[in-house]
Amino acid sequence: MSGPEILDLARQAIYVLLTLAAPMMFIALAVGLVIALLQALTQVQEMTLVFVPKILAIFVTLLVALPFMGSSLGGFMSLIAQKIVSG
């Protein structure tokens, strides 16, 4: 493989990484903002209150996005295997 092919493969790997991580990161951001807003409105300043809802939201998002993640990783792995076989 030449240098541009390796850079293209690395670019594709970063793109796949971002598309896999983005849904969970956005959900964690949204839940964190909602909890922060509720804490500001009720003046309850408990630091550990954010963690449990965030973990549950990320877990549910992971379960929902798992088929998409599997197909995306499978497609990328088949691309890598094809590049290995072709030399």
N, C-alpha and C positions, 0 to 999 in steps of 0.2 A: 504494500500500500504506500502511496505517496503522501507527502505532507498535506496537500489540500483535501485528500480523501479522509485522512485522520481528523483534520479540523472540522470537516463536514459531519463526520460521525460524532465528534464531541459536541457539536452544535445541536445535533438531533438528540443526543443524550440529555443535554441540559433542557431542551424543549420538552422532552418526555417527563423529566423530573418536575418541571414547573407545572405541567398540566396535571400531574398526579397529586402534587402537594397543594395546588391552588384552592380546590374546593374546601379542604379541611382548614386551611389558613383563613379563608374568608368567613367560614362559619365561626371559627374561634374568635375572629375579630368582631363579628356581629354580636355574638353572645357576650363578649367582654364589654362592648359598648353598652349593651342593654343593661347588664349588671351594674356597670359604673353609673349609668343614668339612674337606676333604681337606688343605688347607694347614695347618690347625691341628693335625690329627692327625699328620701327617708332619713338621711343623715346617719345611716348605719354604716360605720366604717370598719367592717370586719374584713381583714385581708384574705382570709381563707374562703370567703363566700364565693369568690370567682372560680375557684379551681374545679369544684364538683360539677357545676353546670357546663363548664367548658369541656371537661373530659367526657361527659355524657354526650354532648353535642358532637364532638369529634368522633366518638365511637359510632353514633348513629350515622353520621356522614360517611364514615369509612364503610359501614355495612351497605349503605345505599350505593356508594360509588365503586364498590368492589368489582362488579362485572366490567365497568368501564376501565378500571385500572388494570384488570387482568388482560383484557383485549389489547390495551395500549402496550403493556409490557410484552405480551406475546408477539405483537407485530414488530416491536423493536428487536426482540430476540431473534425472530426469523430473519430480519434484515442483517443482524450481526452474523448469524450462522451462514447466510448466503454470501456475505463478504469473506468469511473464513474459508468457505469451500472454494470460492472463485480465486482466492489467492491474493 
